[in-house]
């Protein structure tokens, strides 16, 4: 059994160590540098404050990301009326908010970001946690507080949509199709 | 011809299946070009998603090109003193200004610690590769893994390690054969950031040949050791061949 002090120290250290990952994930979710910083910081503080509630030290990352997800959701509730939207269908990010957008030539990365923005909020959260943070499906289920089946169906739908946008349609001005279909 | 549900293929690409299910899909891939394509596409998509957010560290001094050159030198310097030199370099590489424990202390943690994208950096990512079945070599590998892990932990820097074994190297992960099962168990329990990965191709071959292979519980199976290594190198992971 770990004492409160030990847990708090551990969470403190961990939160510092993974703060860049938290920022990256928060950014992937909202595509807004300032907001992502706020969310990451807020989640970091909350994690330290609530360290005593952490039960399984080995699952510390998933626990911290759960807090991050909750902070993100709380933020959304302030700006959007959640019951009006189907979280799986609507892309909630304004494409114009891309901070480092290059207007002339859209590189592959920009295309991918645009495609990700077009996903529903919940789909984007799932695919970020799986592909970027490489959490297991079980961990993602915990973090987002949804059943594991929902994780898998959202992930699959997200990937199907991305494949439509990125791997099928010709992207003007680039040879992205050939590039994407080339065997690596 | 067997048809595999899409979500099952997703789970395969994400490493979420157990050994038996993985082998079933490897099997199906062997017999179906379409399934192989689907897997390749999903894998490609995963890489693209990662790529899309890696440029968050665009202001980092590190780019993948110089790393690749350096690691090919490291490959040439396989065992012994030379690989130790590389490890020492790795451990002592200048910590970029980022939210490390040290930097946070210097910045005065209690105040507003605002970090801008320039200050953010990705975790160090190191892939160890073993294809020798020699127990002594296996021990040296684990020594190096532990050395790197403990050094990074001391400095509070973020680190990810994958240890891939293929061909004879698979023996390290084989229950009843490996001399180092306890050590692997300890490392796995001690460090959150080490992944022990066995090559599914090698495993598949052994099983097809009628051998009973039981892997240690801490080991996950990746579809192909070489594919995993290539992917990670493309993502900018440092590569150490033991």
Interface residues (C-beta under 8 A of the other chain):
Chain A: X13 X16 X17 X18 X19 X20 X21 X23 X24 X27 X28 X33 X37 X41 X58 X60 X61 X100 X108 X109 X112 X113 X116 X127 X128 X130 X131 X132 X136 X137 X152 X153 X155 X156 X159 X160 X162 X163 X166 X167 X180 X183 X184
Chain B: X6 X7 X10 X11 X14 X16 X40 X41 X42 X44 X45 X46 X48 X49 X50 X51 X52 X53 X55 X56 X58 X98 X99 X100 X101 X104 X113 X114 X115 X117 X120 X121 X122 X123 X156 X157 X158 X192 X230 X234
